[in-house]
Amino acid sequence: MSRHDPVDRHHPVHNPEIVGFTQAEIDETPVKVKWNSLGPGIVAAATGVGAADLVATLTAGSRYGYGLMWAVVLGVIFKIVLVEGTGRYYLSTGKTIFQGWRTLGVWTSWYFGIYIMIWGFVYGATAMSSVALPLSALFPEVDSKIFAIVSGLIGLGLVWINKYGLIEKLMTVLIGIMFFAVLVSAALTAPNLGEILTGLIPMIPGEEGAMFYVLGLAGGVGGTITLAAYGYWLREKGWNTPKWMKVMRYDNATAYVLTGIFVIATMIMGVELLHSAGLAISAGDRGLLDVGNVLADRYGQAFSIIFLIGFFAASFSSLLGVWHGVSLMFADFWTNFRKPADSLDQDDAPSLESKPARFYLIWLTILPMSLLFLERPIFLILLYGTLGALFMPFLAVTLLFLNNQRKLVPAKFRNRWFHNALLGLTALVFVVLGGYELIKAVAPLFGGGA
């Protein structure tokens, strides 16, 4: 039976409690894992790690030395748990993550619909500006707004042609450049291995607010909404039945372990370049320009150029991944939010050639260009921060419910006790962190500090 044929509910091998796959499909021999069984995980990881994540990790290193290395490792575990849960739900049910949320009630559609529109408008400008920063440092004679606009249009064009294989190859090249630039820069600093190992022992700095800094480092590096897009990239890859489960887990774990190595290298730079010299970097993406200047002063202009190229690769890979994956998520939302939740499966998820996907691509690219010329509206930024603080708790908590559903998830793919424990811990951390970020986001509305 083709995955695109309707499921015969009266077929003798079909489990009537499972919507989406026949029992034969559920029990099909798993595809063998090969060393190069990578694809969607690389796209998700490259999308999730952007310039803001690099700044957060560099700042942690400059502020606390290697003391929070353990939080980076914990963050990698959180991401593996969340993305594995997203992928497992898709492969075991034939439903996308949005279609799963629909089974939890109409409130999920209202929240997600408002969030994805506001997030996309603000993130579009942020992503284009982030790509422009290193290019402006490399070519100061060109206005940064030109780089920002051109990068957005290139991203739109690459995604518009709807060639997932091309996107995956480009992302692989970009993440390779990221790794090379950051690992070379970290190696230059001759890090202390003993201190790095000591940093793997959990500890909380004594200063006020340090706990939330730790949670932010563990929870904030490696993506937000893009974690939920993983199932859509599985679908684009053609990994769309339970037989791909082992390959998906290998793909996810390998990609995020590599991400962990990358983030650790970034923290090493923060410690050895900034902490040891008592230097601070600017807030936001501009902090990476400061790091480039430090590298130029200490090791020569060539290494600053290498780092800035890595900065560009990190920023553009995030832009490209969001333009692709989140557009698919929006198209799924727009096409299906009015349909009965129990009638949907992956065949109802539209492609990038659909009108909703192309509308969202334009929404991400063209409209946010106005924010490149104007001060961003404060209310929009506050709303963006508020909804953003709620998304990761939303994802973690809903996955805990989705992967325990008896009527949708086959028994062999439901959460085991360790899945529930890890997802529960992840959900708890993100609820606490989300609450803290929510208070920070709304405080200005009541005259408080941000």
C-alpha positions as a Markdown table, in Angstrom:
| # | Residue | x | y | z |
|---|---|---|---|---|
| 1 | Met | 0.0 | 0.0 | 0.0 |
| 2 | Ser | 1.4 | 3.4 | -0.9 |
| 3 | Arg | 1.6 | 6.0 | 1.8 |
| 4 | His | -0.4 | 8.2 | -0.5 |
| 5 | Asp | -3.2 | 5.7 | -0.9 |
| 6 | Pro | -6.2 | 5.9 | 1.6 |
| 7 | Val | -5.9 | 3.6 | 4.5 |
| 8 | Asp | -8.3 | 0.6 | 4.3 |
| 9 | Arg | -9.9 | 0.6 | 7.8 |
| 10 | His | -11.3 | -2.9 | 7.2 |
| 11 | His | -7.9 | -4.4 | 6.2 |
| 12 | Pro | -7.3 | -7.5 | 8.3 |
| 13 | Val | -3.9 | -6.4 | 9.4 |
| 14 | His | -5.0 | -2.9 | 10.3 |
| 15 | Asn | -5.1 | -2.0 | 14.0 |
| 16 | Pro | -8.5 | -0.2 | 14.4 |
| 17 | Glu | -7.1 | 1.9 | 17.3 |
| 18 | Ile | -4.3 | 3.4 | 15.2 |
| 19 | Val | -5.0 | 6.1 | 12.7 |
| 20 | Gly | -2.6 | 6.4 | 9.9 |
| 21 | Phe | -0.6 | 3.2 | 9.3 |
| 22 | Thr | -1.6 | -0.5 | 8.8 |
| 23 | Gln | -0.1 | -3.0 | 11.3 |
| 24 | Ala | 2.0 | -4.3 | 8.5 |
| 25 | Glu | 3.6 | -0.8 | 8.0 |
| 26 | Ile | 4.1 | -0.5 | 11.8 |
| 27 | Asp | 5.9 | -3.8 | 11.9 |
| 28 | Glu | 7.9 | -3.3 | 8.7 |
| 29 | Thr | 11.6 | -4.1 | 8.9 |
| 30 | Pro | 13.5 | -0.9 | 10.0 |
| 31 | Val | 15.8 | 0.7 | 7.4 |
| 32 | Lys | 19.4 | 0.1 | 8.3 |
| 33 | Val | 21.4 | 2.9 | 9.8 |
| 34 | Lys | 24.5 | 3.9 | 7.9 |
| 35 | Trp | 27.2 | 6.3 | 9.0 |
| 36 | Asn | 26.0 | 8.9 | 6.4 |
| 37 | Ser | 22.3 | 8.6 | 7.3 |
| 38 | Leu | 22.1 | 12.3 | 7.9 |
| 39 | Gly | 19.9 | 15.0 | 6.5 |
| 40 | Pro | 16.9 | 16.5 | 8.3 |
| 41 | Gly | 18.9 | 16.6 | 11.6 |
| 42 | Ile | 21.6 | 18.6 | 10.0 |
| 43 | Val | 19.0 | 21.0 | 8.6 |
| 44 | Ala | 17.3 | 21.4 | 12.0 |
| 45 | Ala | 20.6 | 21.8 | 13.9 |
| 46 | Ala | 22.0 | 24.3 | 11.4 |
| 47 | Thr | 18.8 | 26.3 | 11.5 |
| 48 | Gly | 18.6 | 26.3 | 15.2 |
| 49 | Val | 22.1 | 27.6 | 15.9 |
| 50 | Gly | 22.3 | 31.2 | 14.8 |
| 51 | Ala | 24.3 | 34.3 | 15.7 |
| 52 | Ala | 22.2 | 34.9 | 18.9 |
| 53 | Asp | 23.1 | 31.5 | 20.2 |
| 54 | Leu | 26.8 | 32.1 | 19.6 |
| 55 | Val | 26.6 | 35.4 | 21.5 |
| 56 | Ala | 24.8 | 33.8 | 24.4 |
| 57 | Thr | 27.4 | 31.0 | 24.7 |
| 58 | Leu | 30.4 | 33.4 | 24.3 |
| 59 | Thr | 28.9 | 35.7 | 27.0 |
| 60 | Ala | 28.4 | 32.7 | 29.3 |
| 61 | Gly | 32.1 | 31.8 | 28.8 |
| 62 | Ser | 33.3 | 35.4 | 29.3 |
| 63 | Arg | 31.1 | 35.7 | 32.5 |
| 64 | Tyr | 31.5 | 32.4 | 34.2 |
| 65 | Gly | 34.5 | 30.7 | 32.6 |
| 66 | Tyr | 34.0 | 27.0 | 32.1 |
| 67 | Gly | 31.6 | 26.8 | 35.1 |
| 68 | Leu | 28.5 | 26.4 | 32.9 |
| 69 | Met | 29.9 | 23.8 | 30.4 |
| 70 | Trp | 27.5 | 21.3 | 32.0 |
| 71 | Ala | 24.5 | 23.5 | 31.1 |
| 72 | Val | 25.6 | 23.3 | 27.4 |
| 73 | Val | 25.6 | 19.5 | 27.6 |
| 74 | Leu | 22.2 | 19.5 | 29.3 |
| 75 | Gly | 20.9 | 21.7 | 26.5 |
| 76 | Val | 22.1 | 19.2 | 23.9 |
| 77 | Ile | 20.2 | 16.5 | 25.8 |
| 78 | Phe | 17.0 | 18.7 | 25.9 |
| 79 | Lys | 17.2 | 19.3 | 22.1 |
| 80 | Ile | 17.7 | 15.6 | 21.3 |
| 81 | Val | 14.7 | 14.7 | 23.5 |
| 82 | Leu | 12.4 | 17.3 | 22.0 |
| 83 | Val | 13.4 | 16.6 | 18.3 |
| 84 | Glu | 13.3 | 12.8 | 18.8 |
| 85 | Gly | 9.8 | 13.3 | 20.3 |
| 86 | Thr | 8.7 | 15.4 | 17.3 |
| 87 | Gly | 10.2 | 12.9 | 14.8 |
| 88 | Arg | 8.8 | 9.8 | 16.6 |
| 89 | Tyr | 5.3 | 11.3 | 16.7 |
| 90 | Tyr | 5.4 | 12.0 | 12.9 |
| 91 | Leu | 6.8 | 8.6 | 11.9 |
| 92 | Ser | 4.5 | 6.6 | 14.2 |
| 93 | Thr | 1.2 | 8.3 | 13.4 |
| 94 | Gly | 1.6 | 9.9 | 10.0 |
| 95 | Lys | 0.5 | 13.2 | 11.5 |
| 96 | Thr | 2.6 | 16.4 | 11.4 |
| 97 | Ile | 3.2 | 18.2 | 14.7 |
| 98 | Phe | 0.5 | 20.8 | 13.9 |
| 99 | Gln | -2.0 | 18.0 | 13.2 |
| 100 | Gly | -1.1 | 16.5 | 16.5 |
| 101 | Trp | -1.6 | 19.8 | 18.3 |
| 102 | Arg | -5.1 | 19.9 | 16.7 |
| 103 | Thr | -6.0 | 16.7 | 18.5 |
| 104 | Leu | -5.4 | 18.5 | 21.8 |
| 105 | Gly | -8.0 | 21.2 | 21.2 |
| 106 | Val | -8.8 | 24.3 | 19.1 |
| 107 | Trp | -6.8 | 26.5 | 21.5 |
| 108 | Thr | -3.5 | 25.2 | 20.0 |
| 109 | Ser | -4.5 | 26.5 | 16.6 |
| 110 | Trp | -5.3 | 30.0 | 18.0 |
| 111 | Tyr | -2.0 | 30.1 | 19.9 |
| 112 | Phe | 0.1 | 28.8 | 17.1 |
| 113 | Gly | -1.6 | 30.9 | 14.4 |
| 114 | Ile | -1.0 | 34.2 | 16.3 |
| 115 | Tyr | 2.5 | 33.1 | 17.3 |
| 116 | Ile | 3.7 | 32.1 | 13.8 |
| 117 | Met | 2.5 | 35.4 | 12.2 |
| 118 | Ile | 4.1 | 37.7 | 14.8 |
| 119 | Trp | 7.3 | 35.6 | 15.1 |
| 120 | Gly | 7.7 | 35.5 | 11.3 |
| 121 | Phe | 7.4 | 39.2 | 10.9 |
| 122 | Val | 9.9 | 40.1 | 13.6 |
| 123 | Tyr | 12.3 | 37.2 | 12.9 |
| 124 | Gly | 12.4 | 38.0 | 9.2 |
| 125 | Ala | 14.0 | 41.3 | 9.9 |
| 126 | Thr | 16.3 | 39.9 | 12.6 |
| 127 | Ala | 17.5 | 37.1 | 10.4 |
| 128 | Met | 18.3 | 39.4 | 7.4 |
| 129 | Ser | 20.1 | 41.9 | 9.7 |
| 130 | Ser | 22.1 | 39.0 | 11.2 |
| 131 | Val | 23.3 | 37.9 | 7.8 |
| 132 | Ala | 24.2 | 41.5 | 6.9 |
| 133 | Leu | 26.4 | 42.1 | 10.0 |
| 134 | Pro | 29.4 | 39.9 | 9.1 |
| 135 | Leu | 29.2 | 40.9 | 5.4 |
| 136 | Ser | 29.3 | 44.6 | 6.4 |
| 137 | Ala | 32.4 | 43.9 | 8.5 |
| 138 | Leu | 34.0 | 42.2 | 5.5 |
| 139 | Phe | 32.9 | 44.8 | 3.0 |
| 140 | Pro | 32.4 | 48.0 | 4.9 |
| 141 | Glu | 31.9 | 50.1 | 1.8 |
| 142 | Val | 28.5 | 48.5 | 1.2 |
| 143 | Asp | 25.4 | 49.5 | 3.1 |
| 144 | Ser | 24.3 | 46.7 | 5.5 |
| 145 | Lys | 20.7 | 47.1 | 4.4 |
| 146 | Ile | 21.7 | 46.0 | 0.9 |
| 147 | Phe | 23.2 | 42.8 | 2.3 |
| 148 | Ala | 20.1 | 42.2 | 4.5 |
| 149 | Ile | 17.6 | 42.7 | 1.6 |
| 150 | Val | 19.7 | 40.6 | -0.9 |
| 151 | Ser | 20.1 | 37.7 | 1.7 |
| 152 | Gly | 16.4 | 37.6 | 2.3 |
| 153 | Leu | 15.6 | 37.6 | -1.5 |
| 154 | Ile | 18.2 | 34.8 | -2.1 |
| 155 | Gly | 16.7 | 32.8 | 0.7 |
| 156 | Leu | 13.2 | 33.3 | -0.8 |
| 157 | Gly | 14.4 | 32.3 | -4.3 |
| 158 | Leu | 16.2 | 29.1 | -3.0 |
| 159 | Val | 13.1 | 27.9 | -1.1 |
| 160 | Trp | 10.6 | 29.0 | -3.8 |
| 161 | Ile | 12.0 | 26.5 | -6.3 |
| 162 | Asn | 11.0 | 23.7 | -3.8 |
| 163 | Lys | 14.1 | 21.5 | -4.1 |
| 164 | Tyr | 14.7 | 20.0 | -0.6 |
| 165 | Gly | 17.8 | 18.1 | -1.7 |
| 166 | Leu | 19.4 | 21.5 | -2.7 |
| 167 | Ile | 18.5 | 23.0 | 0.7 |
| 168 | Glu | 20.0 | 20.1 | 2.5 |
| 169 | Lys | 23.2 | 20.2 | 0.6 |
| 170 | Leu | 23.5 | 24.0 | 1.1 |
| 171 | Met | 22.9 | 23.6 | 4.8 |
| 172 | Thr | 25.5 | 20.8 | 5.0 |
| 173 | Val | 28.1 | 23.1 | 3.4 |
| 174 | Leu | 27.1 | 26.0 | 5.7 |
| 175 | Ile | 27.3 | 24.0 | 8.9 |
| 176 | Gly | 30.7 | 22.7 | 7.7 |
| 177 | Ile | 31.9 | 26.3 | 7.3 |
| 178 | Met | 30.5 | 27.1 | 10.7 |
| 179 | Phe | 32.4 | 24.2 | 12.3 |
| 180 | Phe | 35.7 | 24.9 | 10.6 |
| 181 | Ala | 35.6 | 28.6 | 11.5 |
| 182 | Val | 34.7 | 28.1 | 15.2 |
| 183 | Leu | 36.9 | 25.0 | 15.8 |
| 184 | Val | 39.9 | 26.8 | 14.2 |
| 185 | Ser | 39.2 | 29.9 | 16.4 |
| 186 | Ala | 38.8 | 27.8 | 19.5 |
| 187 | Ala | 42.0 | 25.8 | 18.8 |
| 188 | Leu | 44.0 | 29.0 | 18.5 |
| 189 | Thr | 43.3 | 29.8 | 22.1 |
| 190 | Ala | 45.0 | 26.6 | 23.4 |
| 191 | Pro | 42.2 | 25.7 | 25.9 |
| 192 | Asn | 42.9 | 24.1 | 29.2 |
| 193 | Leu | 41.4 | 20.5 | 29.0 |
| 194 | Gly | 41.4 | 20.1 | 32.8 |
| 195 | Glu | 39.3 | 23.2 | 33.3 |
| 196 | Ile | 36.9 | 22.1 | 30.6 |
| 197 | Leu | 36.4 | 18.7 | 32.3 |
| 198 | Thr | 35.8 | 20.5 | 35.7 |
| 199 | Gly | 33.1 | 22.6 | 34.0 |
| 200 | Leu | 31.1 | 19.4 | 33.3 |
| 201 | Ile | 30.4 | 19.2 | 37.1 |
| 202 | Pro | 27.0 | 20.9 | 37.7 |
| 203 | Met | 27.3 | 24.1 | 39.7 |
| 204 | Ile | 25.2 | 27.2 | 40.0 |
| 205 | Pro | 27.1 | 30.6 | 40.2 |
| 206 | Gly | 26.3 | 32.4 | 43.5 |
| 207 | Glu | 25.2 | 35.7 | 42.0 |
| 208 | Glu | 21.6 | 36.8 | 41.8 |
| 209 | Gly | 19.7 | 35.6 | 38.8 |
| 210 | Ala | 22.3 | 33.0 | 37.9 |
| 211 | Met | 19.8 | 30.1 | 37.9 |
| 212 | Phe | 17.8 | 31.7 | 35.1 |
| 213 | Tyr | 21.0 | 32.4 | 33.2 |
| 214 | Val | 21.8 | 28.7 | 33.5 |
| 215 | Leu | 18.4 | 27.6 | 32.3 |
| 216 | Gly | 18.6 | 30.1 | 29.4 |
| 217 | Leu | 21.9 | 28.6 | 28.3 |
| 218 | Ala | 20.6 | 25.1 | 28.6 |
| 219 | Gly | 17.3 | 25.8 | 26.9 |
| 220 | Gly | 17.9 | 28.7 | 24.5 |
| 221 | Val | 20.8 | 27.4 | 22.4 |
| 222 | Gly | 19.7 | 25.4 | 19.3 |
| 223 | Gly | 16.3 | 26.6 | 18.2 |
| 224 | Thr | 12.7 | 27.2 | 19.2 |
| 225 | Ile | 10.0 | 26.8 | 16.6 |
| 226 | Thr | 12.5 | 25.1 | 14.2 |
| 227 | Leu | 12.6 | 22.1 | 16.5 |
| 228 | Ala | 9.0 | 21.5 | 15.7 |
| 229 | Ala | 9.8 | 21.7 | 12.0 |
| 230 | Tyr | 11.8 | 18.5 | 12.1 |
| 231 | Gly | 8.9 | 16.3 | 11.1 |
| 232 | Tyr | 8.3 | 18.4 | 8.0 |
| 233 | Trp | 11.9 | 17.9 | 6.9 |
| 234 | Leu | 11.5 | 14.2 | 7.5 |
| 235 | Arg | 8.5 | 14.3 | 5.1 |
| 236 | Glu | 10.5 | 16.3 | 2.5 |
| 237 | Lys | 13.3 | 13.7 | 2.8 |
| 238 | Gly | 10.9 | 10.8 | 2.2 |
| 239 | Trp | 11.3 | 9.4 | 5.6 |
| 240 | Asn | 7.6 | 9.0 | 6.3 |
| 241 | Thr | 6.8 | 5.6 | 7.7 |
| 242 | Pro | 7.7 | 3.8 | 11.0 |
| 243 | Lys | 10.5 | 1.8 | 9.2 |
| 244 | Trp | 12.6 | 5.0 | 9.3 |
| 245 | Met | 12.5 | 5.3 | 13.1 |
| 246 | Lys | 16.1 | 4.1 | 13.8 |
| 247 | Val | 17.5 | 6.3 | 11.0 |
| 248 | Met | 15.6 | 9.3 | 12.4 |
| 249 | Arg | 17.0 | 8.7 | 15.9 |
| 250 | Tyr | 20.6 | 8.4 | 14.6 |
| 251 | Asp | 20.1 | 11.5 | 12.4 |
| 252 | Asn | 18.8 | 13.5 | 15.3 |
| 253 | Ala | 21.3 | 12.4 | 17.9 |
| 254 | Thr | 24.3 | 12.8 | 15.6 |
| 255 | Ala | 23.3 | 16.3 | 14.4 |
| 256 | Tyr | 22.8 | 17.6 | 18.0 |
| 257 | Val | 26.0 | 16.0 | 19.3 |
| 258 | Leu | 27.8 | 17.8 | 16.6 |
| 259 | Thr | 25.9 | 20.9 | 17.6 |
| 260 | Gly | 27.1 | 20.4 | 21.2 |
| 261 | Ile | 30.7 | 20.2 | 20.1 |
| 262 | Phe | 30.2 | 23.4 | 18.1 |
| 263 | Val | 28.7 | 25.2 | 21.1 |
| 264 | Ile | 31.4 | 23.9 | 23.4 |
| 265 | Ala | 34.0 | 25.3 | 21.0 |
| 266 | Thr | 32.2 | 28.6 | 21.1 |
| 267 | Met | 32.3 | 28.6 | 24.9 |
| 268 | Ile | 36.0 | 27.9 | 24.8 |
| 269 | Met | 36.4 | 31.0 | 22.8 |
| 270 | Gly | 34.4 | 33.0 | 25.3 |
| 271 | Val | 36.6 | 31.8 | 28.1 |
| 272 | Glu | 40.0 | 32.0 | 26.5 |
| 273 | Leu | 39.5 | 35.2 | 24.4 |
| 274 | Leu | 37.2 | 37.2 | 26.7 |
| 275 | His | 37.1 | 35.8 | 30.3 |
| 276 | Ser | 40.8 | 35.6 | 30.7 |
| 277 | Ala | 41.3 | 39.1 | 29.4 |
| 278 | Gly | 38.4 | 40.6 | 31.3 |
| 279 | Leu | 36.7 | 41.7 | 28.1 |
| 280 | Ala | 33.0 | 42.1 | 27.4 |
| 281 | Ile | 31.2 | 41.9 | 24.1 |
| 282 | Ser | 28.2 | 43.9 | 22.8 |
| 283 | Ala | 24.7 | 42.7 | 23.3 |
| 284 | Gly | 23.0 | 41.0 | 20.3 |
| 285 | Asp | 24.6 | 39.8 | 17.1 |
| 286 | Arg | 27.1 | 42.7 | 17.2 |
| 287 | Gly | 28.9 | 40.9 | 19.9 |
| 288 | Leu | 30.4 | 38.6 | 17.2 |
| 289 | Leu | 32.0 | 41.5 | 15.5 |
| 290 | Asp | 33.8 | 42.2 | 18.8 |
| 291 | Val | 35.1 | 38.7 | 18.8 |
| 292 | Gly | 36.3 | 39.1 | 15.3 |
| 293 | Asn | 38.2 | 42.2 | 16.4 |
| 294 | Val | 39.8 | 40.4 | 19.3 |
| 295 | Leu | 40.9 | 37.6 | 17.0 |
| 296 | Ala | 42.4 | 40.2 | 14.6 |
| 297 | Asp | 44.3 | 41.9 | 17.4 |
| 298 | Arg | 45.7 | 38.6 | 18.8 |
| 299 | Tyr | 46.3 | 36.4 | 15.9 |
| 300 | Gly | 46.0 | 38.5 | 12.7 |
| 301 | Gln | 43.4 | 39.7 | 10.3 |
| 302 | Ala | 43.2 | 36.3 | 8.5 |
| 303 | Phe | 41.7 | 34.6 | 11.5 |
| 304 | Ser | 39.2 | 37.4 | 12.0 |
| 305 | Ile | 38.1 | 36.9 | 8.4 |
| 306 | Ile | 37.7 | 33.1 | 8.9 |
| 307 | Phe | 35.5 | 33.8 | 12.0 |
| 308 | Leu | 33.4 | 36.3 | 10.2 |
| 309 | Ile | 32.8 | 33.8 | 7.4 |
| 310 | Gly | 31.7 | 31.3 | 10.0 |
| 311 | Phe | 29.4 | 34.0 | 11.5 |
| 312 | Phe | 27.8 | 34.5 | 8.0 |
| 313 | Ala | 27.4 | 30.7 | 7.6 |
| 314 | Ala | 25.6 | 30.5 | 11.0 |
| 315 | Ser | 23.3 | 33.4 | 10.2 |
| 316 | Phe | 22.4 | 32.4 | 6.6 |
| 317 | Ser | 21.8 | 28.8 | 7.5 |
| 318 | Ser | 19.3 | 29.9 | 10.1 |
| 319 | Leu | 17.6 | 32.2 | 7.6 |
| 320 | Leu | 17.4 | 29.5 | 5.0 |
| 321 | Gly | 16.1 | 26.8 | 7.4 |
| 322 | Val | 13.4 | 29.1 | 8.7 |
| 323 | Trp | 12.3 | 30.2 | 5.3 |
| 324 | His | 11.9 | 26.5 | 4.4 |
| 325 | Gly | 10.7 | 24.7 | 7.5 |
| 326 | Val | 8.5 | 27.4 | 9.1 |
| 327 | Ser | 6.8 | 28.1 | 5.7 |
| 328 | Leu | 5.8 | 24.4 | 5.6 |
| 329 | Met | 4.5 | 24.7 | 9.1 |
| 330 | Phe | 2.4 | 27.7 | 8.2 |
| 331 | Ala | 1.0 | 26.1 | 5.1 |
| 332 | Asp | 0.0 | 23.1 | 7.2 |
| 333 | Phe | -1.7 | 25.3 | 9.8 |
| 334 | Trp | -3.6 | 27.4 | 7.2 |
| 335 | Thr | -4.8 | 24.5 | 5.1 |
| 336 | Asn | -5.9 | 22.3 | 8.0 |
| 337 | Phe | -6.9 | 24.3 | 11.1 |
| 338 | Arg | -10.6 | 24.3 | 10.1 |
| 339 | Lys | -10.7 | 20.5 | 9.3 |
| 340 | Pro | -11.6 | 17.8 | 11.9 |
| 341 | Ala | -8.4 | 16.9 | 13.8 |
| 342 | Asp | -9.0 | 13.1 | 13.6 |
| 343 | Ser | -9.3 | 13.2 | 9.7 |
| 344 | Leu | -5.8 | 14.6 | 9.1 |
| 345 | Asp | -2.6 | 12.8 | 8.2 |
| 346 | Gln | 0.7 | 13.7 | 6.4 |
| 347 | Asp | -1.0 | 13.6 | 3.0 |
| 348 | Asp | -3.0 | 16.7 | 4.1 |
| 349 | Ala | 0.2 | 18.7 | 4.7 |
| 350 | Pro | 0.8 | 21.0 | 1.7 |
| 351 | Ser | 4.1 | 21.6 | -0.1 |
| 352 | Leu | 6.1 | 24.7 | -0.6 |
| 353 | Glu | 4.4 | 25.2 | -3.9 |
| 354 | Ser | 1.1 | 25.8 | -2.1 |
| 355 | Lys | -0.3 | 29.3 | -1.9 |
| 356 | Pro | -0.2 | 29.4 | 1.9 |
| 357 | Ala | 3.5 | 28.5 | 1.9 |
| 358 | Arg | 4.4 | 31.1 | -0.7 |
| 359 | Phe | 2.3 | 33.7 | 1.2 |
| 360 | Tyr | 4.4 | 33.0 | 4.3 |
| 361 | Leu | 7.7 | 33.1 | 2.4 |
| 362 | Ile | 6.7 | 36.7 | 1.3 |
| 363 | Trp | 5.6 | 37.4 | 4.8 |
| 364 | Leu | 9.0 | 36.4 | 6.1 |
| 365 | Thr | 10.9 | 38.3 | 3.5 |
| 366 | Ile | 9.2 | 41.3 | 2.0 |
| 367 | Leu | 7.2 | 42.9 | 4.7 |
| 368 | Pro | 9.9 | 42.7 | 7.5 |
| 369 | Met | 12.2 | 44.8 | 5.2 |
| 370 | Ser | 10.3 | 47.8 | 6.6 |
| 371 | Leu | 11.8 | 47.1 | 10.0 |
| 372 | Leu | 15.3 | 47.4 | 8.5 |
| 373 | Phe | 14.6 | 51.1 | 8.0 |
| 374 | Leu | 12.4 | 51.9 | 11.0 |
| 375 | Glu | 12.7 | 51.4 | 14.8 |
| 376 | Arg | 10.9 | 48.2 | 15.5 |
| 377 | Pro | 7.5 | 48.9 | 17.1 |
| 378 | Ile | 7.9 | 48.4 | 20.9 |
| 379 | Phe | 4.5 | 46.7 | 21.3 |
| 380 | Leu | 5.3 | 44.2 | 18.5 |
| 381 | Ile | 8.6 | 43.3 | 20.1 |
| 382 | Leu | 6.9 | 42.9 | 23.5 |
| 383 | Leu | 4.3 | 40.6 | 22.0 |
| 384 | Tyr | 7.0 | 38.7 | 20.1 |
| 385 | Gly | 8.9 | 38.2 | 23.3 |
| 386 | Thr | 5.9 | 37.1 | 25.3 |
| 387 | Leu | 4.7 | 34.5 | 22.7 |
| 388 | Gly | 8.3 | 33.3 | 22.2 |
| 389 | Ala | 8.7 | 32.7 | 25.9 |
| 390 | Leu | 5.7 | 30.4 | 25.8 |
| 391 | Phe | 6.6 | 28.4 | 22.7 |
| 392 | Met | 9.2 | 26.0 | 24.2 |
| 393 | Pro | 7.0 | 25.1 | 27.2 |
| 394 | Phe | 4.2 | 24.6 | 24.7 |
| 395 | Leu | 6.3 | 22.2 | 22.6 |
| 396 | Ala | 7.6 | 20.3 | 25.5 |
| 397 | Val | 4.3 | 19.9 | 27.3 |
| 398 | Thr | 2.3 | 19.0 | 24.2 |
| 399 | Leu | 4.9 | 16.4 | 23.2 |
| 400 | Leu | 4.5 | 14.8 | 26.6 |
| 401 | Phe | 0.8 | 14.4 | 25.9 |
| 402 | Leu | 1.0 | 13.5 | 22.2 |
| 403 | Asn | 3.5 | 10.6 | 22.5 |
| 404 | Asn | 1.3 | 9.0 | 25.2 |
| 405 | Gln | -1.9 | 9.0 | 23.2 |
| 406 | Arg | -3.2 | 5.4 | 23.0 |
| 407 | Lys | -5.6 | 6.0 | 20.1 |
| 408 | Leu | -3.0 | 7.5 | 17.8 |
| 409 | Val | 0.5 | 6.3 | 18.7 |
| 410 | Pro | 1.2 | 2.5 | 18.3 |
| 411 | Ala | 2.2 | 0.8 | 21.5 |
| 412 | Lys | 5.8 | 0.1 | 20.4 |
| 413 | Phe | 6.4 | 3.8 | 19.8 |
| 414 | Arg | 4.7 | 5.4 | 22.8 |
| 415 | Asn | 6.8 | 7.0 | 25.5 |
| 416 | Arg | 8.6 | 4.7 | 27.9 |
| 417 | Trp | 9.3 | 5.7 | 31.5 |
| 418 | Phe | 12.6 | 7.3 | 30.5 |
| 419 | His | 11.0 | 9.2 | 27.7 |
| 420 | Asn | 8.4 | 10.6 | 30.1 |
| 421 | Ala | 11.0 | 11.4 | 32.7 |
| 422 | Leu | 13.3 | 13.3 | 30.2 |
| 423 | Leu | 10.3 | 15.0 | 28.5 |
| 424 | Gly | 8.9 | 15.9 | 32.0 |
| 425 | Leu | 12.2 | 17.4 | 33.1 |
| 426 | Thr | 12.6 | 19.3 | 29.8 |
| 427 | Ala | 9.0 | 20.6 | 30.1 |
| 428 | Leu | 9.6 | 21.7 | 33.7 |
| 429 | Val | 12.8 | 23.6 | 32.8 |
| 430 | Phe | 11.1 | 25.3 | 29.9 |
| 431 | Val | 8.0 | 26.2 | 31.9 |
| 432 | Val | 10.2 | 27.8 | 34.6 |
| 433 | Leu | 12.4 | 29.6 | 32.0 |
| 434 | Gly | 9.3 | 30.6 | 29.9 |
| 435 | Gly | 7.7 | 32.1 | 33.0 |
| 436 | Tyr | 10.8 | 34.1 | 33.8 |
| 437 | Glu | 11.1 | 35.3 | 30.2 |
| 438 | Leu | 7.4 | 36.1 | 30.2 |
| 439 | Ile | 7.8 | 38.3 | 33.2 |
| 440 | Lys | 10.7 | 40.1 | 31.6 |
| 441 | Ala | 8.7 | 40.6 | 28.4 |
| 442 | Val | 5.6 | 42.1 | 30.0 |
| 443 | Ala | 7.4 | 44.1 | 32.7 |
| 444 | Pro | 7.8 | 47.3 | 30.5 |
| 445 | Leu | 4.0 | 47.3 | 30.1 |
| 446 | Phe | 3.6 | 47.9 | 33.8 |
| 447 | Gly | 6.5 | 50.3 | 34.2 |
| 448 | Gly | 9.0 | 47.6 | 35.3 |
| 449 | Gly | 12.5 | 47.0 | 34.0 |
| 450 | Ala | 13.1 | 44.6 | 31.1 |
